[in-house]
Amino acid sequence: MSREQKDFWFIGGNARLVRNVNRSVILNIIRELQPISRSEIAKISGLNKSTVSNIVGELISQDLVLEEEWRDSKIGRNPINLRLKLGKHFVGAINFDYPFSKIAISDIDGKLLSISYMQNDGFSGTEFIEKCIKELIAVKERLGIKRLRGIGVSVAGIINQKDMYVYYAPRLGWSNIEIGSIFRKYFDEDCFIAVKNDAKAAALAELWFGKYRKRLKDFVYVYIGDGIGTGIVLDRNLVDGVHYASGEFGHTTIIERGELCSCGNNGCWEAYASNKATLKYYLIKKRMPLDNSVGIAFEDIVGLAKRGDKDAREVLRRAGHYIGLGVSNILKAIDPQAIIIGGEITQVFDLIYPEIEETIYERSFLGLEKNVEILPTSLDVKPQLIGAATLAISEIFTDYKIVK
C-alpha cells in the first residue's frame, strides 16, 4: 500500500465517535505499514501529532502496539517505530467442511498457532458444532490462553452472517441451523462471533494477509474443491449481497441440460470443474467403477500428474478448460483486476494455467482477458481456516469502515 493520505478516509461526528474512528485508522496504518513512526502516521492520516501520540499511547497500554528503536548508524538520533504487539490477543477459528473440519487459534497477525482436525462421523449438525467448540476450548487451555477476543467461523454453504444462521451446507448435510446461538452457549458477549461462507472468508484472508494485498483492490477468489465457491472483493470490500448469497458462480449454468449437479440442476460450472468432476472423469477414463470402490482421491490424480502420468495430466487439463469457462463468465460479470484460484489443483498450476488462459481468450471480449491476472492463492495454510481467523481479527481492527 502506498504511504499516501489518499489511501485512507475519515468521517466527522461527535468527539467519541471521531476518536474511535481515528483509533481504528491508526491501528490499521500500523498493521499495513509496520514498522512505522508516529510522524509518518501523522503525515499519512492528516491527523495532528498530538492526536496520533495520544492514541498510540492508548494502543500501547492495551498491548496492541509496541515501540522499537530503529538503529541507523547514518543518523544521529534513532527514531522509534511502532508495530503490532503479538502474543497478547488471540482469536479462535473454525472452518466447518466435509469430511474434516479444522479448528485453530490465531494471533492478530493471522499466524495460526495450533490446528486440530475433527471428522464428522454421523453427528447431527448441532452435535458436531458443539464437539468442535469443545475442541477449540481445549486447544485454548493447552496453549495457556485465558481469553479469546473473538471467534471466526467459516462454513461451506449459504450463510446469513447477520443472524449467524446456516441456511444450507450441502457437503455437511446441514440446513436451518442457528449456529450463533450454539456458540453463545459457550462464549459470553465479550467474545464476538463472526460467521461467513468459507470462500468469502478465504477472499478476506487474501485481502488481509495475502502477498497480493498491496496491489490488488478488486479481485475474485475462486476455490476449487469438491464444490466451487467464490468471494468477490471490490474496492477492498467483500461483497455479500442482500441475502448473503453473492458469488454463487459454481451453480451458474455453463452447459444447458448438462451433467447433474449436487444442487439438483443440470449443467452447473461445479459439475464440470470441481475436484469431484475431475475425479469422476478420471474413473471413466480408466474404466473404473464410478462408486470409487478403488478408493482413488483427487490428491492421487495430482500426484500422478506430477510424476508425468498421461491420463492424470489430461483430466487436469480438462479441468483447467472448464475452470477457464467459468472464469470467463466472472470476468464479464465483475471485471476485476485479478482472479485468485485456491484449492489443491493449484499444486499443478503450471499444467492448468495454459488451459485456463486459452479458454478465457476464446470466450472473453473487448480484450479484457489481456488485462486480468490469473493467480494461484498466496496463502500456504488452508485459506478457509485463515479466513475464519481473519473474520475475528478484522473485528479488532475495523470496528468502523476505515480503509479504502
N, C-alpha and C positions, 0 to 999 in steps of 0.2 A: 504494500500500500504506500502510495506517495505521501511524504510528510508535508502535506499542504492542507490549509484550512478548509478547502472546498470538499474534502473527504468526510467532513463531519458537519452536522447541522444541529441547531438548537431551537428551543421554544421558549416563549415567555409564559408568565403565570405568577402565582403567589410565591413568596420567598422560599417556603419549604419545598414546593414542587421544583422550582428552578434549581435549588441546591441539590436535590436528589437527582435531577437530570444531569447536572454538571458533574456530580459524583460518578454517575454511570459513564459519562463521556470520558472522564479522565481515566477511569479504570480500564475502559476499552482501548484507549490510546496506549496505555502501558502494556496491555495484553498483546496488541498488534505490533507495537514498535519497540518493545523492550530489547536491550536496556535503553532508557531514555531519561533525560534530565528534566527537572522542573521547568527550566526556562524553555526547553523545546516544547513541552506540553503547553505552556502558556502561548507560545508562538503559533502552534497548530490549532489550538482551541479558540484563540482570541480572548480567553479569559485573562484577567489581570493576575499578576504573580502572587499577590497575597491570597486571592481565592484559591489558586492552584495549591499554594503551600498549605493552607488550612485543610483543604480536602485531602491532600496527600497525607498530612499528619493523621487524619481520621482513618484513612485506609491502612496506614502503618499500625496504628493502635488496634485495629481489627484483625491484624495478621493476614491481610490480603496482599500487602505490598511490603517489600524490604528495600533498604538502601544498600548500595555497594559503591566503593570507591573505584573509579576508572583510572588506572595508572597509565600515564603517558610521560615519558622522560623528556619530550619535546616542549612540554608546557610547565609553567611554574606551579600552578595550583591544580591538583587533580579534582575534576568535577565529581559530584555524587550523582550516580544514576539510580534509576528505580526499575524494579522488575517484580513479577508476581512472586509471592511467597508460597512455596509448596510445603506439603506435609502438615497443613493445618486445617484445611477444609476439604471434605471428601463428599462424593456423591455415589449413589448406587445406580446400577444399570442392569436391566433385564431385557433380553431380546427373546420374545416368545416365537418359536418356529417349530417345525416338524422335520425330522424326528427328534432333534435335540434343541433345547432352549439353553441360553447362555446367561450366566449371572456374573457380575463383576463389580468391583469397587474402583473408582477413578479419582485421581487428583484433579485440580481445576485446570491443569494444562492438557487434559484429555488422555493422560497416560494411565493405562489400566494396570492396577496393582495386583489383581488376582482374578482369575477366570475359572468358573465352575460350569460343568455341563450337566443338564438334567434331561433324562429321557422320559417322554410321555408314554407310559405303558398302561393304557387303559383307564387313566384317571379322567374324571369329569373335568370340565374347564375350571370350575371353582376349586376343586381339589388340587389340580396341578398348579394353579396360580399360587395357592397357599403354600404348597410344597416348595416352590421357587422362592417365595418371600422368606420362608424359614431358613432356606439355604443362604440367602443374602444376609440375613441377621447373623447366622453362624459365621459367615466369612468376615463380617464386620468385627465380630468378637475375637476371631482368631488373629486379626490384624491389630487388635488393641485400639480400635477406633470407637470413641464414645458416642459420637453423633454423626449422622448423615445430614448434610444440608438439604439434600433433595434426592429424589429418585426419578430416573428417566426410564420409560418403558416403551419399547418398540414392538409392534405386533404385525405379523404378515397377514394383513386383512384390511377391511374398511372400518375406520375408527372415527367416532365422534370425540375429538380431543377435548372439546369444551366440557362435555359431561363425563368424560373418561369412560366411554361406553363402546364395547366391541359389537358392531353390527353383524359382521360376518368375517370369519377367518377360516377359509376352506381347508387349508392344509392341516390346521389344528382341529377341524371339526367343531368350531365354536360358532355360536350365534347368540346375539342378545345377552351379553354378559356385562354387568355393571362392574367393570374392573376397578374403578376408582374406589368404590365402597369396600371392596375386598382389601385393598391396600390400607384404607383408613382404619381397619380393624387392628392393624399392627403398628401404624405410624400416626402420630398426632399432627395437628395443624402446623407445628413448627417445621415439619419436614414437608416441603412442597412436592407434589407428584405431577409429572407430565407424561402424557400418553400420546403416541403418534404412530402412524403407519411406518413400517420398517424401512421402505425405500425412501420415504421423505426424511426420516431420521438420518439415513445414510447420506442423503444430499446435504443435510445440515452439517454433518460431520466434515464433509468435503469443504464446505464453505468456511468452517471454523478452523479446521486442523489440516486440511489437505495442502499439498505443495503448490496447487494451482490457485490458492485463495487470493493471492495478492494481485493477480492479473485477470481473474475471471469474476465478473459480477452477474452474468447471465448464462446459465448452463442448465442442462437436463441430465440428471443422474439416472442411468438405466441399470437395474440389477437383473442379471440373467441367472436364474436358479431353476428350481422345479416349476416356478412360475416366473412371470416378468413383472417387475414393479418399477415405477419411475417417480422421481422427485424433481419438481420444477423450481428453479431459483431465478428470479428476475429482479434486477437492481439490488442484489444481495438480500432479497426477501424470499422466503419459502412460500410458495403458492399452495393454499389449502383448498379453496373452493367453498361455495356456500354450504355444501353438505359434506365437506372434508373428503371429497372423492375425486379431486383433481388428479390428473396424471395416470388414470387407469388405461394407459395405452396398450397394455398387454391384452385387453379384451376389445380392442378395435378390430374390425373385420378386414383382413387383407386378401382373403380368397372366399368369394361367395360360395356357400354350400360346400365348404371345405371340411377339414378334419374336425371332429368333435372336440370341443374344449371343456375343461373342468367346470366352466361356468354354465354349461348346458347349451351354449350357442355353437355354431359351426364357423370354421374359418378364422378364428381369432389369431392374432400375432403369437400369443403364448403357445398355441397348438403347433406352431412350426419352429419357433426359435428358442424355446425353453430347453433346459437340460433334459427334461423328460422326453421331449420330442426328439432330441438328438439321440438319446439312448434307444428310443423305440426304433428309429430309422436304422441304427447300428444293428439291432437284433434282427430286423427284417433282412438287412443286407447279408448277415451271417447265417440266415435261415435258422435262427434260434427261437425258442418259444417266447411269445410276447408276454407271458406271465413272468418272465425273467427268472425262471427256476434255476438258471445257471448262476444267478447272483452277481451279474456284472453291474458295476456302478459307473456313473458319469466320470468319476475320477480315474477309473481304469482306462476309459477311452482317451482321456487327456494324457495319461502315462504312455499308452501305446503310441499315440501320435508323436510324442516327444522322442520316442525310440524309432520313428520312421515308418510305423505301420501304415500301409497304404489305405486300408479301409477306414481306419480311425481318422486319418487326415482328411479323407473325402467327406465323411459325415460332419466333421467340424467345419470344413469349408462351406458345406451346405448350410450349416447353422449361421455362418458369417453372412451368407447371402440373405437369409431371412431376417437376421438382425438388421442388416442394411435396409431391407424393405420397410421394416417398422420405423427405423430411424429417419428414413426419408420423409415419412408422414409427420414425424415430430418436427422436423426442420420446417415443413410447410406451415405447421400449426403454431410453433413457438418462435422460430427464427432466433435461436440462441447463439452465443459465441462458441459454445462447445457442447459436445455430448461426452459424458464421462461414463464409461462402462465398468460395472463391477460384477463379481462372481468368479467362479472357478475357471470359466472359459478364458479369462484374461491371462491365465498361465500360458496360453498358446496364442497370445495377441498377435504375434508376428504372422501366424498362419491365417487368422480370420480377418485381420485388418484389410488386406487387399480385396477380399470379397465384399466386405462392408463398403469400402471406398468405391468399388466399381458399381455396386448396386445403387448407391446414393447418386453417383454421377449419372446413371441412366434414368433415375426416377425424379431427380430434382430439376429445378428450372431457375431461370434468371441468374445462373452462375452462383447460386447460394452455396453449393457444395464446396466451392473453392475457398470460401472464407470461414468455414466451420471446422474446428478441430475435433477429431475423434480420438479420445484419450482413454487409457486404462486407469482405473482408480489408483490414487496415490496412497491409499490407506493400507498399511500392511496387515493389521489385525481386522477381524470381522467388521466391516463397515456398519452393519446394522447394530452391532453392540456398541461401537464407539458412538454411533448416532444416538443410542439410548442415553449414554453418558452425557452427550452434548446437549440433549434436551434439558437435563438438570443443570449442567454448567451454565448454559445460556441464561437461565433464570437468575443466576448470581450476578451476571454482568449486564443484562438488559432487562431490568425491571421496566425500563422505558425504551421505546424505539429510538435509538440514538445514532446508529451507524448507517450510512448510506453508501 
